[in-house]
Amino acid sequence: MKKPELRTLWFAVMAVASVVVGSDAGVLSFLAGAPPAGAILYGFGAFVGAMIFFFAVAHFLASGGTQDRPNGE
């Protein structure tokens, strides 16, 4: 992901996917009996978790699946 245009596009895709995950988690927790404030917190937690996951996957894919090894292995 060296082109800024692609980074913006991928960020938008990750953000939209995270909003969907967070919305679904909030609605499902509300339907399961959580109070509205609790459902919002569940949804926000799912949104943040999904964003962290998507950023980690994007970083892994951008690095080619390699990690920096201090011993030169």
Residue pairs with C-beta under 8 A, 6 or more apart in sequence:
1 7
1 10
1 58
1 62
10 58
14 51
14 54
14 55
14 58
15 51
17 50
17 54
18 47
18 50
18 51
18 54
19 47
21 46
21 47
21 49
21 50
22 43
22 44
22 46
22 47
22 50
23 43
24 46
25 42
25 43
25 45
25 46
25 47
26 39
26 40
26 42
26 43
26 44
26 46
27 39
27 43
29 38
29 39
29 42
29 43
30 36
30 39
34 42
